[in-house]
């Protein structure tokens, strides 16, 4: 019985981690697209105007 509970708990943790990692991949992809668009629209280069204020 204990082994069954441990296996189910492990499946739940790994399933939750898989979902979280999947969401993080989509967020990372969106940030990458925004960064590339910002780089393209400002012309890139060190002397160009930055589209962010960091």
C-alpha positions in Angstrom: 0.0 0.0 0.0 2.8 2.4 0.9 4.5 1.7 -2.4 1.3 2.5 -4.3 1.0 5.9 -2.5 4.6 6.7 -3.2 4.3 5.9 -6.9 1.1 8.0 -7.2 2.8 10.9 -5.3 5.8 10.7 -7.6 3.6 10.7 -10.7 1.7 13.7 -9.3 5.0 15.7 -8.7 6.5 14.8 -12.0 3.2 15.7 -13.8 3.1 19.0 -12.1 6.7 19.8 -12.9 6.1 18.8 -16.5 3.2 21.3 -16.7 5.2 24.1 -15.0 8.2 23.5 -17.3 5.9 23.5 -20.3 4.5 26.9 -19.3 8.0 28.3 -18.7 9.0 27.3 -22.2 6.1 29.3 -23.6 7.0 32.3 -21.5 10.7 32.0 -22.6 9.6 31.8 -26.2 7.4 35.0 -25.9 10.3 36.9 -24.2 12.6 35.8 -27.0 10.2 37.0 -29.7 9.8 40.4 -27.9 13.6 40.7 -27.6 14.2 39.9 -31.3 11.4 42.4 -32.4 12.9 45.1 -30.2 16.4 44.4 -31.6 15.0 44.5 -35.2 12.9 47.7 -34.8 15.7 49.7 -33.1 18.3 48.7 -35.7 20.5 46.9 -33.1 24.0 47.9 -32.5 25.5 49.5 -29.4 25.0 53.1 -30.6 21.3 52.7 -31.3 18.5 53.8 -29.1 17.4 51.2 -26.6 13.7 50.2 -26.4 14.1 49.3 -22.7 15.4 51.4 -19.9 17.9 49.0 -18.2 
